[in-house]
């Protein structure tokens, strides 16, 4: 799993460098502060991906998806701690059907693995930190961190940093057994098919996260985590359409609850944001009125 994760980072890094060298996208330039921030985000990205791969390798896929459905809770806590701004409790309450519905939809095998559990939980924390720190970087990317540092360029640099940081982990964990692992993989497919699979998976992994960064530049990290959680339901639907896998009643019920939870989250969040906006507008209006009255009374004196 560490080898695959590191190779996926390599594919994404080469893709980003190609876009910058060919001037399809303007190449970003980081300041010293920017390098420190991006290095931090790269570490979180690297750990989140590698821990996810370890969890998938240590237990059933469905079990990993169940644990990773808790990501919105991690994002909610981390974003509140970092930004120091908590949303209304009712908004957090709407995360329960999202997480519960997706977990129920993915729940098929009841096998339990402590390694799969803790690596998936660690992945949740790492990805929550990645989203929150990245959001902070995007919000302050007006020159303090560097030039041409939009959402897609930021993720390109993050991927390069993640790849460089994954090399020691890959070498320590699987470097000595890489040749043996490659030979085992060759027993089930040709060298061309294996390389093509790694390149395609790495490219799709990169593009998936690039789209996520585009979304992150416009939404709250918790909103992104909710959408990322619902992605697990779409994986189930895609498997039905592409691989003709039958969908169970349990999966259908869980998917419906999860999708309904996303809608409830969006409406609830928007409702309390509107209330807060009206409250601030009312306070501002009252302050202006008080100031006007003070000047009028002073003028009369």
C-alpha positions in Angstrom: 0.0 0.0 0.0 2.8 2.5 0.7 4.4 1.8 -2.7 1.1 2.4 -4.5 0.5 5.6 -2.5 3.9 6.9 -3.3 3.6 6.1 -7.0 0.3 7.9 -7.1 1.9 11.0 -5.7 4.7 10.7 -8.4 2.1 10.5 -11.2 0.3 13.6 -9.8 3.6 15.5 -9.4 4.7 14.8 -13.0 1.2 15.9 -14.3 1.5 19.2 -12.4 5.1 19.8 -13.6 4.0 19.1 -17.2 1.3 21.8 -17.0 3.7 24.3 -15.6 6.6 23.6 -18.0 4.2 23.8 -21.0 2.7 27.1 -19.6 -0.8 25.6 -19.7 -1.0 26.9 -16.2 1.2 29.7 -14.7 3.9 28.2 -12.5 3.5 29.1 -8.8 6.2 30.8 -6.8 6.3 30.3 -3.0 7.7 32.6 -0.4 9.5 31.3 2.6 6.3 31.4 4.7 4.5 29.7 1.8 7.0 26.8 1.7 6.4 26.2 5.4 2.7 26.1 5.0 2.6 24.0 1.9 5.1 21.6 3.5 2.7 21.2 6.4 -0.2 20.5 4.1 1.9 18.1 2.0 2.6 16.1 5.2 -1.1 15.9 6.1 -2.0 14.9 2.5 0.8 12.2 2.5 -0.2 10.7 5.8 -3.9 10.7 5.0 -3.4 8.9 1.7 -0.9 6.4 3.0 -3.0 5.6 6.1 -6.0 5.1 3.8 -4.1 2.7 1.6 -2.9 0.8 4.8 -6.5 0.5 6.0 -7.7 -0.8 2.7 -4.9 -3.4 2.7 -5.6 -4.4 6.4 -9.3 -5.1 6.2 -12.5 -5.2 4.1 -13.1 -2.2 1.8 -16.5 -1.7 3.4 -15.1 -1.5 6.9 -12.6 1.3 5.8 -15.5 3.2 4.2 -17.6 2.9 7.4 -14.8 4.3 9.6 -13.9 7.1 7.0 -17.6 8.1 7.0 -16.7 9.8 10.3 -14.6 12.4 8.4 -17.2 15.2 8.8 -16.9 15.0 12.6 -13.1 15.3 12.4 -13.4 18.3 10.0 -16.0 19.9 12.2 -13.8 19.7 15.4 -10.6 20.6 13.6 -12.0 23.6 11.8 -13.6 24.9 15.0 -10.4 24.6 16.9 -8.3 26.2 14.1 -10.7 29.0 13.1 -12.1 29.4 16.6 -15.6 29.7 15.2 -18.3 27.1 16.0 -21.4 26.6 13.9 -24.8 26.2 15.5 -25.3 22.9 17.3 -28.2 22.0 15.0 -25.8 22.2 12.0 -23.5 19.6 13.6 -26.6 17.5 14.5 -27.4 17.1 10.8 -24.0 15.3 10.3 -25.5 12.3 12.1 -27.7 11.1 9.3 -25.0 11.8 6.8 -22.4 9.6 8.6 -25.0 7.1 9.8 -26.6 6.6 6.4 -23.3 6.2 4.5 -22.0 3.8 7.2 -25.2 1.7 7.0 -25.0 1.7 3.1 -21.4 0.4 3.2 -21.9 -2.0 6.0 -21.8 -5.5 4.5 -18.9 -7.4 6.0 -18.6 -7.3 9.8 -14.9 -8.3 9.9 -13.0 -6.1 12.4 -9.4 -5.2 12.2 -7.7 -2.9 14.7 -5.0 -2.0 12.2 -7.7 -1.1 9.6 -9.7 0.9 12.2 -6.8 3.0 13.6 -5.2 3.7 10.2 -8.7 4.8 8.9 -9.2 7.0 11.9 -5.7 8.5 11.5 -6.5 9.1 7.8 -9.7 11.0 8.9 -7.6 13.3 11.2 -4.9 13.9 8.6 -7.4 14.8 5.8 -9.3 17.0 8.2 -6.1 18.9 9.0 -5.2 19.0 5.3 -8.6 20.6 4.4 -8.5 23.2 7.2 -4.9 24.3 6.7 -5.4 24.4 3.0 -8.5 26.5 3.4 -6.5 28.9 5.5 -3.8 29.0 2.9 -6.3 29.7 0.1 -7.9 32.5 2.1 -4.6 34.2 2.6 -3.1 33.5 -0.8 -3.0 37.1 -1.8 0.8 37.3 -1.9 1.8 36.3 1.6 2.4 32.7 0.6 3.4 33.2 -3.0 2.3 34.1 -6.5 -0.1 32.2 -8.8 -1.2 30.3 -5.8 -4.8 29.4 -6.8 -6.5 26.2 -5.7 -5.2 23.9 -8.5 -1.7 25.2 -8.3 -1.7 24.8 -4.5 -2.7 21.2 -4.8 0.0 20.6 -7.4 2.7 21.9 -5.0 1.1 19.9 -2.1 1.3 16.7 -4.2 5.0 17.3 -4.9 5.7 17.9 -1.3 3.7 14.8 -0.4 5.6 12.7 -2.9 9.0 13.8 -1.5 7.9 13.1 2.1 6.5 9.7 1.2 9.8 8.4 -0.2 11.4 7.8 3.3 8.2 6.1 4.5 8.0 3.9 1.4 11.7 2.9 1.7 11.4 2.1 5.4 8.1 0.2 5.0 8.4 -1.6 1.7 11.5 -0.5 0.0 13.5 -3.7 0.6 10.6 -5.9 -0.6 9.6 -3.8 -3.6 11.1 -6.1 -6.2 9.4 -9.2 -4.6 6.1 -7.4 -4.4 6.4 -6.3 -8.1 7.1 -9.9 -9.1 4.0 -11.1 -7.2 1.9 -8.5 -9.0 3.4 -9.6 -12.3 2.0 -13.1 -11.8 -1.6 -11.8 -12.2 -1.0 -9.3 -15.0 1.6 -8.1 -17.5 4.1 -5.4 -16.9 2.3 -3.1 -19.3 -1.1 -3.6 -17.6 0.4 -3.1 -14.2 2.2 0.2 -15.1 -0.9 1.4 -17.0 -3.0 0.7 -13.9 -0.7 2.6 -11.6 -0.6 5.6 -14.0 -4.4 5.7 -14.4 -5.0 5.3 -10.7 -2.5 8.0 -9.9 -4.0 10.4 -12.5 -7.6 9.8 -11.3 -6.4 10.2 -7.7 -4.8 13.5 -8.5 -7.8 14.8 -10.6 -10.2 13.8 -7.9 -8.3 15.8 -5.3 -7.8 18.7 -7.6 -11.6 19.0 -8.0 -11.8 18.8 -4.2 -9.4 21.8 -3.9 -11.5 23.8 -6.4 -14.5 23.1 -4.2 -12.5 23.9 -1.0 -11.8 27.4 -2.3 -15.5 28.1 -2.2 -17.0 26.1 0.7 -16.4 25.5 4.4 -14.1 22.5 5.2 -17.0 20.7 6.9 -19.1 21.1 3.8 -16.3 19.5 1.8 -16.1 16.6 4.2 -19.8 16.0 3.9 -19.5 15.9 0.1 -16.5 13.6 0.4 -18.5 11.3 2.6 -21.3 11.2 0.1 -18.7 10.2 -2.5 -18.8 6.7 -0.9 -22.4 6.3 -1.8 -21.6 7.3 -5.4 -18.9 4.6 -5.5 -21.6 2.1 -4.6 -23.9 3.4 -7.4 -21.0 3.3 -9.9 -20.2 -0.3 -9.0 -23.8 -1.2 -9.8 -23.8 0.6 -13.2 -20.3 -0.4 -14.3 -19.8 -3.8 -12.7 -23.5 -4.9 -12.5 -23.1 -5.5 -8.8 -26.6 -6.0 -7.3 -27.5 -3.3 -4.7 -29.1 -4.5 -1.5 -32.1 -2.9 0.2 -29.7 -2.0 3.1 -27.5 0.0 0.7 -30.5 1.7 -0.9 -31.8 2.8 2.5 -28.5 4.0 3.8 -27.8 5.9 0.6 -31.2 7.6 0.8 -30.6 8.6 4.4 -27.2 9.9 3.6 -28.3 12.0 0.7 -31.2 13.3 2.8 -28.7 14.2 5.5 -26.6 16.2 3.0 -29.7 18.2 2.0 -30.6 18.7 5.6 -27.1 19.9 6.4 -27.1 22.4 3.5 -30.5 23.8 4.4 -29.7 24.0 8.1 -26.4 25.6 7.6 -27.8 28.2 5.2 -30.7 28.9 7.6 -28.4 29.7 10.6 -26.0 31.7 8.3 -28.9 33.9 7.2 -30.0 34.4 10.8 -26.4 35.4 11.8 -26.2 37.7 8.8 -29.5 39.4 9.7 -28.4 39.7 13.3 -25.2 41.4 12.3 -27.0 43.8 9.9 -29.4 44.7 12.7 -26.6 45.4 15.1 -24.8 47.5 12.5 -28.0 49.4 11.9 -28.5 50.0 15.6 -25.0 51.3 16.0 -25.5 53.7 13.1 -28.8 54.9 14.6 -27.2 55.5 18.0 -24.3 57.4 16.4 -26.8 59.5 14.4 -28.9 60.3 17.5 -25.7 61.3 19.4 -24.7 63.8 16.8 -28.2 65.2 16.5 -28.5 65.7 20.3 -25.0 67.2 20.4 -26.0 69.6 17.6 -29.1 70.7 19.5 -27.1 71.5 22.6 
